[in-house]
Amino acid sequence: MATTTSGLVFHFPVGASPAKIPTLLRVLLYADSPVRKDSDLDQMALEQSTDSTRFIEARGLSEDILGLINKTKEELILTPRAQVILKKRESVQHDLLHYLFYVAWNPEEPTKNARSWFYSTICDNLWNMQEVVLDRDMRQSFTQQLSDQIVQEFKQVPGIERVSVGIQTMDGAREWLRNLAPAVIDTFGKKDEIFHRRVTCSAELFLLALSHSCQLGGSEIGMDVLLSSQKREAISRLCLLEPLQIDRMLDWVLPIFPQFVSQGTRTGSYGRFIRLHHFVAVEDFA
């Protein structure tokens, strides 16, 4: 398991599947009485679901990294972003969960939410490969690459040079990617899988990725922002999109969310400009 002597954990099990999270949230939403303990919510979800495997890992992610469940002194409650996710159709739910997991790690607090770094790094590396068969040989070399990246990124953490990333360590991330629609992982043959970029995603995910890239780049609200090659790549990575689809996606999203983003007022040979009216969060889709 990818765990350091300082307790820095990168591995997350297949049991932390995003498919379990909406079930957990619905169980908490419709509970007849306050749910006071984590273990009670886990048991209720198991009893009310056709899923026969435990919910503890998915619930842990929902609380600790995704910001979907809050603990008060009296009970567990849904956060506003959880309420938003529950109102969306399944494919959008998984896109929003992917976004929350991808962006949860902050380089200014590198030892917090390390699983988010691990997930986003796997996504980025696969995106770089464009299309790749996820067979055992590939996963073997891929996990070695991840080990090297971990040591480089977290070199200030004691014991990081002894971190072990096994071939099964990326299975949790593969499970998250399998739930995205349109798909980025397809099955062929009896059980072989292939990763590929996709040509579209939900309008919500695209807008979040656009806003996120602008915010990280220091863009100002209400001012024209050039969609530079760096921003286009960042958006494509986060959405797992083919970069050539960015303009088509933007043309689709602009009339859907005019309250958040509009076409820039500038034109010219430098490229395309947009104007954000405010930085967007999942809660804004309420």
C-alpha positions in Angstrom: 0.0 0.0 0.0 1.2 3.5 -0.8 1.7 4.8 2.7 4.6 6.6 4.3 6.0 6.5 7.8 4.4 9.9 8.3 1.0 8.5 7.6 0.8 10.0 4.1 -1.7 7.8 2.2 -2.0 7.7 -1.6 -3.8 4.4 -2.1 -7.5 4.2 -2.1 -9.3 0.9 -2.5 -11.8 -0.1 -5.2 -14.4 0.0 -2.4 -14.2 3.8 -2.5 -16.1 3.7 -5.7 -17.9 6.9 -6.8 -21.0 4.8 -7.5 -21.5 4.3 -3.8 -21.4 8.0 -2.9 -24.9 9.1 -4.2 -26.3 6.1 -2.4 -24.7 7.3 0.9 -26.0 10.8 0.3 -29.5 9.7 -0.4 -29.6 7.5 2.6 -28.5 10.4 4.8 -31.0 12.8 3.1 -34.0 10.5 3.6 -33.1 9.1 7.1 -36.2 9.0 9.4 -34.1 10.2 12.3 -30.7 11.9 12.8 -27.8 9.7 11.9 -25.3 10.2 14.7 -22.4 7.9 13.9 -20.4 7.0 10.8 -20.9 3.3 11.4 -24.7 3.8 11.5 -24.6 5.5 8.1 -22.4 2.7 6.7 -24.8 0.1 7.9 -27.9 1.9 6.7 -26.4 2.3 3.2 -25.6 -1.4 3.1 -29.1 -2.4 4.2 -30.8 -0.1 1.7 -28.6 -0.8 -1.3 -28.2 -3.7 -3.7 -24.4 -3.3 -3.2 -23.2 -6.0 -0.9 -19.8 -4.5 -0.1 -19.1 -2.1 2.7 -19.4 1.7 2.4 -16.8 2.8 4.9 -14.2 3.8 2.3 -16.6 5.8 0.1 -18.0 7.5 3.2 -14.5 8.4 4.3 -13.8 10.1 1.0 -17.1 11.9 1.1 -16.3 13.3 4.5 -12.6 13.9 4.4 -11.8 14.9 0.8 -14.9 15.7 -1.2 -16.7 17.9 1.4 -20.1 16.2 1.0 -20.8 15.2 4.6 -20.3 17.2 7.7 -20.1 16.0 11.3 -21.7 18.1 14.0 -21.9 17.3 17.7 -25.4 15.9 17.2 -25.4 14.3 13.7 -24.1 13.8 10.2 -25.5 16.3 7.7 -25.2 16.8 4.0 -23.3 19.9 2.7 -24.8 22.2 0.1 -22.6 20.7 -2.6 -24.0 17.2 -1.7 -27.5 18.6 -2.2 -26.5 19.9 -5.6 -25.0 16.6 -6.7 -28.1 14.6 -5.7 -30.3 16.8 -8.0 -28.2 15.9 -11.1 -28.5 13.0 -13.4 -26.0 10.1 -12.9 -23.5 11.1 -15.6 -23.3 14.7 -14.2 -23.0 13.3 -10.7 -19.9 11.4 -11.6 -18.4 14.3 -13.5 -18.8 16.5 -10.4 -17.4 13.9 -8.1 -14.4 13.5 -10.5 -13.9 17.3 -10.3 -14.0 17.5 -6.5 -11.6 14.6 -6.2 -9.2 15.9 -8.9 -8.9 19.5 -7.4 -8.9 18.7 -3.6 -5.1 18.6 -3.2 -3.4 21.9 -2.6 0.4 22.3 -3.1 0.4 24.8 -0.2 -0.7 21.9 2.1 1.0 19.0 0.4 0.5 16.4 3.1 -3.3 16.9 3.1 -5.5 15.0 0.7 -2.7 13.1 -0.9 -5.2 10.7 -2.4 -6.4 13.6 -4.5 -2.9 14.2 -5.8 -2.6 10.6 -6.6 -5.9 10.5 -8.5 -5.2 13.7 -10.5 -1.7 12.5 -11.3 -3.0 9.2 -12.6 -5.5 11.1 -14.7 -2.9 13.5 -16.1 -0.5 10.7 -16.9 -3.2 8.7 -18.8 -4.3 11.9 -20.6 -0.7 12.4 -21.7 -0.7 8.9 -23.2 -3.8 9.7 -25.2 -4.8 6.0 -25.7 -3.3 3.1 -23.9 -4.2 -0.5 -23.1 -4.3 -1.0 -19.3 -2.7 -4.4 -19.2 -0.5 -5.8 -16.5 2.8 -4.7 -18.2 1.6 -1.2 -18.6 0.3 -0.9 -15.0 3.7 -2.3 -13.8 5.7 0.4 -15.5 3.0 3.0 -14.7 3.2 2.4 -11.0 7.0 2.7 -11.1 6.6 6.1 -12.8 4.1 7.1 -10.0 6.6 6.0 -7.3 9.2 8.3 -8.9 6.7 11.2 -9.1 5.7 10.7 -5.4 9.3 10.9 -4.2 9.9 14.0 -6.2 6.7 15.9 -5.3 6.7 14.9 -1.6 10.5 14.9 -1.0 10.1 17.0 2.2 8.0 14.3 3.9 10.0 12.0 6.2 10.2 8.4 4.9 8.9 9.3 1.4 11.8 7.6 -0.3 10.5 4.2 1.1 7.0 4.6 -0.3 5.8 1.5 -2.1 3.3 1.7 -5.0 2.1 -1.7 -6.1 0.3 -2.6 -9.3 -3.0 -2.8 -7.4 -2.6 0.8 -6.0 -4.1 2.3 -9.1 -7.2 0.1 -9.1 -9.2 2.6 -7.1 -8.5 5.3 -9.6 -9.5 3.0 -12.5 -12.8 2.3 -10.7 -13.4 6.1 -10.6 -12.6 6.5 -14.3 -14.8 3.5 -15.2 -17.8 5.5 -13.9 -17.3 8.5 -16.2 -19.8 9.0 -19.1 -19.0 9.5 -21.9 -16.4 6.8 -21.1 -12.7 7.1 -20.9 -12.2 3.4 -20.2 -13.6 0.8 -22.6 -13.5 -3.0 -22.3 -12.5 -5.1 -25.2 -11.9 -8.9 -25.5 -12.7 -10.8 -22.3 -11.5 -8.3 -19.7 -8.9 -6.1 -21.3 -9.4 -2.3 -20.9 -8.2 0.7 -22.9 -8.0 4.3 -21.8 -8.7 7.1 -24.3 -9.6 10.7 -24.2 -13.2 11.7 -24.7 -14.8 14.2 -27.1 -17.3 15.6 -24.6 -18.2 15.9 -21.0 -21.0 17.5 -19.0 -21.4 21.3 -19.3 -21.0 21.6 -15.5 -17.6 19.9 -15.5 -16.3 21.9 -18.5 -17.4 25.2 -16.8 -15.8 24.1 -13.5 -12.5 23.2 -15.3 -12.6 26.5 -17.2 -13.1 28.5 -14.0 -10.5 26.5 -12.1 -7.8 27.0 -14.8 -8.5 30.8 -14.8 -8.4 31.0 -11.1 -5.1 29.2 -10.8 -3.7 31.4 -13.5 -4.6 34.6 -11.6 -7.3 35.8 -14.0 -9.5 38.7 -12.9 -13.3 38.5 -12.8 -15.1 40.6 -15.4 -12.0 41.0 -17.5 -11.2 39.3 -20.9 -9.1 36.1 -20.4 -7.2 34.6 -23.3 -7.7 30.8 -23.7 -4.0 30.2 -24.0 -2.6 26.8 -24.9 -1.8 26.3 -21.3 -5.4 26.9 -20.2 -6.7 24.7 -23.0 -4.4 21.9 -21.9 -5.4 22.3 -18.2 -9.1 22.2 -19.1 -8.6 19.2 -21.4 -6.6 17.3 -18.7 -9.2 17.9 -16.0 -12.1 16.9 -18.2 -10.1 14.2 -19.9 -11.0 15.7 -23.3 -9.4 15.8 -26.7 -8.0 19.4 -26.8 -9.4 20.0 -30.3 -12.9 19.8 -28.7 -12.4 22.9 -26.5 -13.9 25.5 -28.8 -16.9 23.3 -29.6 -17.5 22.7 -25.9 -17.2 26.4 -25.2 -19.8 27.2 -27.9 -22.1 24.7 -26.3 -21.6 25.9 -22.7 -21.8 29.7 -23.2 -25.6 29.9 -23.8 -26.2 27.3 -21.0 -24.5 29.3 -18.3 -24.5 33.0 -19.3 -24.7 34.0 -15.7 -21.2 32.6 -15.1 -19.3 33.1 -18.4 -19.6 35.0 -21.7 -17.6 35.6 -24.9 -14.8 38.0 -24.4 -15.0 41.4 -26.1 -11.6 41.1 -27.7 -10.8 39.3 -30.9 -7.6 38.9 -32.9 -4.8 36.6 -34.0 -3.8 35.8 -30.4 -6.8 33.4 -29.9 -10.1 33.3 -28.2 -11.1 35.3 -25.2 -13.8 34.6 -22.5 -15.0 36.6 -19.6 -15.9 35.0 -16.2 -18.5 36.7 -14.1 -17.3 34.9 -11.0 -15.3 31.8 -10.2 -17.6 28.8 -10.2 -18.0 26.1 -7.5 -20.2 23.0 -7.5 -22.6 24.8 -5.1 -23.3 27.4 -7.8 -25.3 24.8 -9.8 -28.1 24.7 -7.1 
